Amino acid sequence: MKIKIPEKVKEVQNYKLKQEPGTKSISFSQLSTYLNCPKCWERMYLRKESVYKPSINATFGTAFHETLQNWLDILYNKSVKAANEVDLGQELENNLRKCYIAEREKNGGQNYSDAATMTEFLADGKEILDYIVKNRKTSFPSNRSNILVGCEIPIYTPLCRGLYFKGFIDILTYDLERNIWKIWDIKTSTRGWKDEKLDFVKTSQILLYKEFLSKQFNIPIETIEAEYFIVKRKIIVDAEFAAMRRRVQEFMPNDGPRIHKKVVGQVDQFIYEALTPKGEYVDKNYPMVPTTKNCKYCLFRESCPAASAVL
């Protein structure tokens, strides 16, 4: 028997992002850059000093997202049999090659990885996909109660000063029996999240998506769950605890009205500190926030005097 799709699910599925000319938006990437270090944000967005630097980690992340999302589309919208027939390893290899070539072109045709590293990342990715398929019923049960609303669902919600928040939900599902929507944010990681789970700015991304999904489509926020789906390239095969041997780590950040108020408050903080009433960037010298975490992967660490003091 065919599942009857609720009208609200259809509304979300049929939504098309329409950005009017001249409108301005902010992304979580820009927001998190500012909250971690306003000086880094200044140099990247206001002064436009950043130089494009592709990385194999980001390339792998993009390729893995595309592979998993396509597989889920087949699983939920066709059949388990069709999903089982997909050669996920080959799909990942094709996507990894495609993404690498695209990033290399942006990098002026210069290679930014080597064959050995690419082979290692591909092998790791195949192990992750094998694990997900074998444990599919745990995370992605394809029974008649669960609907894949979509992948890369656009969020485009008005804020203030003519600004919009713009983002894309990796995976959105809906449980008919429980009347629960679920936001999944895929994160590729080397060994999983540990310190990251304590990083309020980092973990607030999915809560903002939850907040704005609720507002944009008039969905009661208490009917929305939000979870990070963290996949690990490296595991300890003979680890004492089973959780350490899993390729997938699922993490739901602390939630509730007070947390959401704090998360939305970060957006307001950025808008009122860095933007004019017309939505333009405020041209001033912003403070540095040098920490090991902030400076380790900063694009400007080699030219920032504060970074050398903490690295």
N, C-alpha and C positions, 0 to 999 in steps of 0.2 A: 504494500500500500504506500502510495506517495505521500510524503510529509506535506502538510498544509503550512505554508510559510506565513507567519504573522505579518500584518501590514507594517508594523514598526520595523521589522527586520528588512522588509522590502524597501522601506524608505531609506534605511541606512545603505543598503546594497546599491540603490539607484542614485545615491547622492554623487554629484559631480562638482569638483572644486571649480568655482568661478571667481577668479580674482580680478576685480575691476581695475582698470588702468589708474595708476597713481596711488593705489592703496599700499600701505606698508604693513609688514608682518614681522614678527619675531619668532625664532625657533628655540627649541630647548638647547641646542648647541650654543647659540649666541648667549642665551640666558645663563647657562652653566659656566661659560667662559668668564662672564662678568662677575658672577657670584664667587668664583674661585679666586680670580685675580683681576680687578678692574684695569690694571695697567696692561695686562695681556689683551684684554678686550679692546682697550684703546688702540693698541698697536695693530691689532688684527682688523677691527671693523671701522674705527674712526680714521686712523692713519693709513690703513691698507698696506701695511709693511710686510705681511706674510707672503712667503714664497711657497708655491704648491709643492708638497713632498708626499708622494704616494708611499704606501707601506704594504708589505705582503699581508700583515695582520688585517688591515682594512679590506684589502682585496679578497682575502679568504672569507671575511665576514659577509661581504656582499654576495659572493658566489654561494655561500652556504644558505643565506636567507632565500635566495631565488630557488635553490634546489628544494629546500624544505617546504616553502610555500607552494610550489608547483605540485609537489607530492600530496600535500594536504588538500589541494583543490581536486585532485583526482580521487583521493580517498573519500572525501565527503560528497562530491558532486557526481561521481561515477560509481565506483564500487571498490570494495576491499580487494577483490580479485584484480581489478585493473591497476590498483596501487601496488600490489605485490609483483606485478609484471614489469614495473618500472626498474630499469637498471640505474639505481641511484648513484652508484659509484661513477658510472659513465656520465650521468647528468652533471654531477659535481665537477668532474674533470672538464667537461665542455664549458660549464659556466666559469670555472676558474680561469681557463684559457681565455675566454671572451673578456672577462673583467680585467685580466692582466694586460691584454693587448690595448684595451680602452684606456687604462691608466698609464700605460707606457707612452701612448700617443700624447696624453696631457702633459707628460714629463719630457716632452721634446724628443720622443723616440728613444730615450735612454732607459736601459734596463735598471730595475731597482731591486731585483732578487736574482737568484741563480737556480739552476735545474735541481740541485740537491735539496734546496729549501722548499721549492715548489713540490717536489716529490714527497717530502716529509709532511707538508701541510695537507696534501691530497690524501695520503695514507691515514692521517689523523681524522680527516673529515669522513672518510669511508667508515672508520671504526665508530664514529659518533652516529652516523646514519644507520649502521647495522644495529646499534644499541636501541635507537629510537624505534625502528621497525619491530624488533623483538619485544619491546615493551610498549607497543603502540596503545594497547587497551588502558594502560595506566594514565597516560596523558591525553590521548586523542581517541576516545571511544567513539566508534562510528555507528552507534545505535540510532534508532529513530527519534530519540529525544534530543540529539545534538545536531546543531546546524552550524556550518561554517558560514558566517556572515560575509567574510571576505578577508583578503590580505592587502596590506598597504591602504587601509581605510583612511581617507583624508580627514583631518581635523582643521577647521578654519573658523575660529570663534572670535567675535569682536571683543575687544578689551576696553580701552578708553583712548582718548586723543586720536581717534581714527585708526587705531592699531588693531591688528588681528594676531592671534596665536595660530601658528601654522605647524602642523606635524602629520605624521602618518603612523597608524597603528599597524604593527607587524602582522598580527593575527587577531581576529575578533570572532568569537563563537557565541552561540546562544543555546541555552538548555531549556527546551520546551517545558519539561516537567517541573523544573524548579523556578522558571521565569528568571533566570540568571544570565547576564551577559558576562563574558570573560575576555579581558584584554591580555594578550600574551606579547611580551617584548623579548625578542630573541637577542641574547648576548653571547658572542663567541669569546672564549677565554682560554688561556693556556692551562691553568690548573683550577679554575673555578673562582668564586668570590669568597673572600674572607673579610679583609679590611673594607672592601667595597660596600658590604652590607651596613657598615657603620657610617658611610658617607651620605649625609642627608641630602646634599645637592644631587648626587648621582642617583640615589634611589627615588627622588621626588619626580623624576621624569614620568614614570608610569602613573603616578597619582595625578599629575597635571592632565594627562591624557584622559584619565577617568573623570576628572572634574569637567573638562571641556566636552567630552563625549556626552555627558549628562546634559549639559547646557545646550549644546548644539541640536540635539535630537529630542530634548524633553524626555529623557529617560531617568526615572528615579535613581539617584546615585546609590541608594542602598541595594539596588538590584545589579550592581556592577562589581565584579571582582577584577583584581589586577595582579598579575604575576610575572616575574622575570623567569624566562626559560633559558638558563645558562648552560651552554654546552662546553665541555672540557676537552681540549686536545690531548692533554696528558693526564694520566691517572696512575695511581700506585696499584699495580696489578695484584700484589700480594699483601695489600694493606689489611690491617687488623679489622677495621670497621667497614661494613658493606657500603656505606655512603661514600667512602673515599674511593671505591672501585667503580662507582657509577659515572657514566659519561654525561649525565644530565643532572643539574642542580636546580631545583625550583625554589624560588624565594618570593614571598609576599611581604612587602614592607609594611611597617606599622601604619594603621589606617584609623579613620575616625574624624569627627568634625574639627577637633583642635589641630590635628595634623594637617588636614586640608586647608584650614585657615592659614597655617604657617606656610604651606607650600604656595598658595595663591599670593600670600604676602611677599614672597620672593619676587614674583612677577611685578607687583606694584612697586617694590623697592627699586628694581631695575628701571622701570618706566620713569619714575619720579627723580631718580638720581642721574640718569644718563640721557634722557630725552626731553626735548622742549615741548611746550603745549601743542606745537604743530607736528610733533613726531620726528623732528630732526635730532641728530646726535648732538649732545652738548659738548662743545669744543673746549676742553680744559685738560689739565694734567691730572690723571687718575692715580690713586695710590697703588703701590705694589703690595702683594701679599705673598712673600716668599716662604714657602714650606717645601719640604722634600717632595710631597705628593704633587703640589702645584708645579714645581719647577722641573721635575724629572723628565716629563715629556713635552714641556713647553717649547714651542717653535722658536722662542726668542732667548732660550737659556744661555746660549753662547754670547749674546750681546747684552744681557741684562746683568748689571752689577750686583743686584740682590741675589741672583741665583747662585753665584759662586760661593756665597756665604753659607748656603744650606746643602749644597751638593758635594 
